[in-house]
Amino acid sequence: MRDAFTRILSRAKYAAIGGAIGGAVGGVFSRNAASTGAALGALLGAAIGEKRVDAVSYISEIKERKSEIPSLANE
């Protein structure tokens, strides 16, 4: 359950950041470009947020597995 909330919050955070950046860049050109830039930025930000959480959880899983393997140096 906690993983689901983490994924949702990460996706929302990066979507908001991407939307703000896309809107700002598009706003340099026109009002319509600002709207389109914000939508595309939010879409890209949500995708990045989703992948970032997956990568972090995958790395922590690898670290846990590595700690379970006994080291030859400790024997």
N, C-alpha and C positions, 0 to 999 in steps of 0.2 A: 504494500500500500504506500509506503514511504517513497519507494522508487517511482511510483506513478506520479505522486505529487512533485517530486524533484524534477521529473521530466516535463511536467506541465508548466512549472514555474520557470524552468530554464528556457523552454520554448517561448513562453510569453515575454520573458525579459529580452531575449535576443530579437524577437519580432518587433518589440517596441523600439529598441535601439536601431534596428535596420530600417524601420518605417520612418523614424526621425531623420536618419541620415539620407535616405532616399528622397524624402520630401524636401529636405534642405537643398540637395543637389538639383532636383527637378525645379525647385522654386527659383533658381537662378535664371531659368529659361522662360517658363510661363506657369500659369495657374494649373493648366491641364497637365503639364509635365510634372508638376509637384505632386498632383494626385496619383499619377501613374508611378512616379518614382517612389512614393510612400508605399503603395501597394506592392510593388516589386521588392522593395527593401524589406518589408515585413515578411514577405514570402521567403526570401533568402535568409533573413534572420531566424525565422522559425526552423528552417532546415538546418542551419548551423547549430542552433540550440539543441536540436534533437540529436545531432551527431556528436556534439560535445559531451552530453550526458552519457551516451553510449560508450564513448571512448574512455571517459573517466571510470565508469563502472567496469569496463573490460580491464583496464590497467590495475584497478584495485583487486579484481579477481585473480589476476596473474600474480600480484604480490602476495596474496593469501596462499596460493598454491606453492609459491616459492618458499615461503616460511615453513610450510608443512614438510618439505623435503629435507631430511637430515643432511647436514654438511659433512663431507669427508674430513674436513679439517678439525671438526669437534670430536671425532672418534678417537 
